[in-house]
Amino acid sequence: MIRGFKGRLTAPDDAGYEDQRRIWNEAVRARPALIARCADVDDVALAIGHAARHGLPLTVRAGGHNFAGRSLADGGLVIDVRDLDGVSVDPERRVARIGTGLRWGRADPVLQEHGLVTTGGSVSKVGVAGFTLGTGLGWLGRRHGLAGDNLLGATVVTADGAVRDVGPDGDPDLYWALRGAGTGLGVVTELRMRLFPLVRPVTGTLIHRLADAPSVLRQMVEATASAPPDFNWAAVLTTAPPIPGLPSGVQGRPVLLVPVFSSSEDDAHVKAARSIGRPVLDTIAPTDFCTFQTSTDEAAPDGMCWDVRSEWLTDLDAAAIDHAVAAMEDVASPLSEFLFRPLGGAISAPDAPDTPFSFRHAAFMTEIIANWAHGEGAPERAAAGRSWAEKGLAGLAHLSAGGPDVNHLGLDEKSPRVNAAYSRDTLARLAKIKQTYDPQELFQPPPWTTAGAAHS
Ligand SMILES: Cc1cc2nc3c(=O)[nH]c(=O)nc-3n(C[C@H](O)[C@H](O)[C@H](O)COP(=O)(O)OP(=O)(O)OC[C@H]3O[C@@H](n4cnc5c(N)ncnc54)[C@H](O)[C@@H]3O)c2cc1C
């Protein structure tokens, strides 16, 4: 069907179409006309040419973990890069070359063989590509910046079929865009990432009863103000997972999980966090980095339906904390979560790199994740889940730093809300870059294409 194509082509009537099409979020039902699973960079260029000749909307699929399912379009051609999965490390220069088909769960162990890391996903099944080309907020973010901050260069096949070595000295505008707004501009086939030494961090989770959550969270927020960049944490309001050692009265009940991460072995802030409130479980200990990186995978299983709302926040005040805790009284399902993550450190530093990321002034990010099962009654469950997430978001409006996280856009979110994921200046610059590299808009428009963001 595409002359010279070496990988696998799958159309809706072919055997295995559903397996090739399936992504993590079962709520996404888009049915592409052709899935081109590419064997190499030449296949990518051939698939782009085919889409251009036949007027097929183009999307790119890597880890398949985008909440809104932006890797698939109805009637489109999917360039599936999952088999571009090479990874190599130059330990002297501390640089990794990572094929964009990899997920963090396969990249991290290779980096760790050299005692090296970079800012990666907090769930190991997430794709390195989508994560890095969007915000890329991970456990090492406060210490080493966002994933895009550590992107040194990339190989990109653009709409004209050219294979470009993109970096500060080659297509610098495209390089700038890739570091936080990199979808919809071409197909990235390899990422070159800066690495950092890390062998054995101190990590684990503190679990608190919901009744204690407001006081614990207020103290955690206060402690964060003076915390070093080595120290990171998150607040996850959810239903207690079946963890051994959890008191029976807490199992299956809404709780506050506080995952803690420190790249310093003797971090006074870890000790301080452990002394806040009366955790019913404390699993903090020196840990193998890759083990920690997979420790929350079970909270995001395949085969379920999801939606999300997110927002960058200027603060996390008592009203917001009380609102989030109260939301757990009518939580949509056991896997639904109300999350907060701090920024600061390298992300917010005055000398942070100039990238499309527009929220370095924010102090926290919130994600409100609704989960439901597909099958009979799914539309009602979906409506309940979405309404829970929307209500959750509405209660934080007074703290909005201006918009949502591009990596956590929901299923049905549209402009102007999605445009607010970038500042107005950033949107204007991105629109010009799109015009230069994809003037015919072959690649499905990313959220930011329409200029005129809601904030400056
Ligand atoms: C369970 C879970 C945990 C998460 N945790 C975090 C987190 O800790 N921090 C964070 O910042 N985000 C997180 N995310 C969000 C995640 O980073 C984004 O949803 C991201 O888009 C997923 O990337 P992917 O490669 O898996 O997905 P895909 O759906 O394959 O791709 C996502 C987007 O990137 C584009 N794309 C993919 N590959 C390429 C490529 N090679 N070239 C050009 N464009 C490409 C796609 O077209 C699509 O628009 C999480 C998501 C989930 C589901």
The ligand as an SDF file (V2000), in Angstrom:
LIG
                    3D

 53 58  0  0  0  0  0  0  0  0999 V2000
   -0.7520    7.3780   33.9410 C   0  0  0  0  0  0  0  0  0  0  0  0
   -0.1580    8.6680   33.4250 C   0  0  0  0  0  0  0  0  0  0  0  0
    0.8240    9.3100   34.1380 C   0  0  0  0  0  0  0  0  0  0  0  0
    1.3650   10.5030   33.6580 C   0  0  0  0  0  0  0  0  0  0  0  0
    2.3260   11.1450   34.3820 N   0  0  0  0  0  0  0  0  0  0  0  0
    2.8470   12.3100   33.9170 C   0  0  0  0  0  0  0  0  0  0  0  0
    3.8400   13.0090   34.6290 C   0  0  0  0  0  0  0  0  0  0  0  0
    4.2740   12.5700   35.6910 O   0  0  0  0  0  0  0  0  0  0  0  0
    4.3060   14.1720   34.1250 N   0  0  0  0  0  0  0  0  0  0  0  0
    3.8760   14.6750   32.9140 C   0  0  0  0  0  0  0  0  0  0  0  0
    4.3590   15.7340   32.4760 O   0  0  0  0  0  0  0  0  0  0  0  0
    2.9270   14.0320   32.2160 N   0  0  0  0  0  0  0  0  0  0  0  0
    2.4160   12.8790   32.6930 C   0  0  0  0  0  0  0  0  0  0  0  0
    1.4270   12.2420   31.9900 N   0  0  0  0  0  0  0  0  0  0  0  0
    0.9490   12.8410   30.7620 C   0  0  0  0  0  0  0  0  0  0  0  0
    1.7350   12.3270   29.5690 C   0  0  0  0  0  0  0  0  0  0  0  0
    3.0730   12.7770   29.6270 O   0  0  0  0  0  0  0  0  0  0  0  0
    1.1060   12.8320   28.2820 C   0  0  0  0  0  0  0  0  0  0  0  0
   -0.2190   12.3750   28.2180 O   0  0  0  0  0  0  0  0  0  0  0  0
    1.8640   12.4390   27.0530 C   0  0  0  0  0  0  0  0  0  0  0  0
    1.2250   13.0490   25.9500 O   0  0  0  0  0  0  0  0  0  0  0  0
    1.9170   10.9360   26.8500 C   0  0  0  0  0  0  0  0  0  0  0  0
    2.8890   10.6310   25.8980 O   0  0  0  0  0  0  0  0  0  0  0  0
    2.8520    9.2300   25.1250 P   0  0  0  0  0  0  0  0  0  0  0  0
    4.0160    9.1880   24.2140 O   0  0  0  0  0  0  0  0  0  0  0  0
    2.6660    8.1140   26.0810 O   0  0  0  0  0  0  0  0  0  0  0  0
    1.4760    9.3400   24.3480 O   0  0  0  0  0  0  0  0  0  0  0  0
    0.9590    9.4010   22.8420 P   0  0  0  0  0  0  0  0  0  0  0  0
   -0.5110    9.4180   23.0130 O   0  0  0  0  0  0  0  0  0  0  0  0
    1.5480    8.3350   22.0040 O   0  0  0  0  0  0  0  0  0  0  0  0
    1.4830   10.8080   22.3340 O   0  0  0  0  0  0  0  0  0  0  0  0
    1.1420   11.9870   22.9920 C   0  0  0  0  0  0  0  0  0  0  0  0
    1.2200   13.1990   22.0670 C   0  0  0  0  0  0  0  0  0  0  0  0
    2.5520   13.3360   21.5750 O   0  0  0  0  0  0  0  0  0  0  0  0
    2.5790   13.2250   20.1410 C   0  0  0  0  0  0  0  0  0  0  0  0
    3.7490   12.4240   19.8000 N   0  0  0  0  0  0  0  0  0  0  0  0
    4.0580   11.2140   20.2980 C   0  0  0  0  0  0  0  0  0  0  0  0
    5.2030   10.7730   19.7760 N   0  0  0  0  0  0  0  0  0  0  0  0
    5.6280   11.7370   18.9460 C   0  0  0  0  0  0  0  0  0  0  0  0
    6.7660   11.8600   18.1170 C   0  0  0  0  0  0  0  0  0  0  0  0
    7.6720   10.8810   18.0570 N   0  0  0  0  0  0  0  0  0  0  0  0
    6.9030   12.9680   17.3440 N   0  0  0  0  0  0  0  0  0  0  0  0
    5.9740   13.9640   17.4000 C   0  0  0  0  0  0  0  0  0  0  0  0
    4.8750   13.8950   18.1790 N   0  0  0  0  0  0  0  0  0  0  0  0
    4.7080   12.7960   18.9410 C   0  0  0  0  0  0  0  0  0  0  0  0
    1.2810   12.5100   19.7850 C   0  0  0  0  0  0  0  0  0  0  0  0
    0.8720   12.7740   18.4830 O   0  0  0  0  0  0  0  0  0  0  0  0
    0.3290   13.0560   20.8210 C   0  0  0  0  0  0  0  0  0  0  0  0
   -0.1180   14.3480   20.4470 O   0  0  0  0  0  0  0  0  0  0  0  0
    0.8900   11.0370   32.4260 C   0  0  0  0  0  0  0  0  0  0  0  0
   -0.1120   10.3870   31.7230 C   0  0  0  0  0  0  0  0  0  0  0  0
   -0.6360    9.2030   32.2030 C   0  0  0  0  0  0  0  0  0  0  0  0
   -1.7170    8.5090   31.4230 C   0  0  0  0  0  0  0  0  0  0  0  0
  1  2  1  0
  2  3  1  0
  2 52  2  0
  3  4  2  0
  4  5  1  0
  4 50  1  0
  5  6  2  0
  6  7  1  0
  6 13  1  0
  7  8  2  0
  7  9  1  0
  9 10  1  0
 10 11  2  0
 10 12  1  0
 12 13  2  0
 13 14  1  0
 14 15  1  0
 14 50  1  0
 15 16  1  0
 16 17  1  0
 16 18  1  0
 18 19  1  0
 18 20  1  0
 20 21  1  0
 20 22  1  0
 22 23  1  0
 23 24  1  0
 24 25  2  0
 24 26  1  0
 24 27  1  0
 27 28  1  0
 28 29  2  0
 28 30  1  0
 28 31  1  0
 31 32  1  0
 32 33  1  0
 33 34  1  0
 33 48  1  0
 34 35  1  0
 35 36  1  0
 35 46  1  0
 36 37  1  0
 36 45  1  0
 37 38  2  0
 38 39  1  0
 39 40  1  0
 39 45  2  0
 40 41  1  0
 40 42  2  0
 42 43  1  0
 43 44  2  0
 44 45  1  0
 46 47  1  0
 46 48  1  0
 48 49  1  0
 50 51  2  0
 51 52  1  0
 52 53  1  0
M  END
$$$$
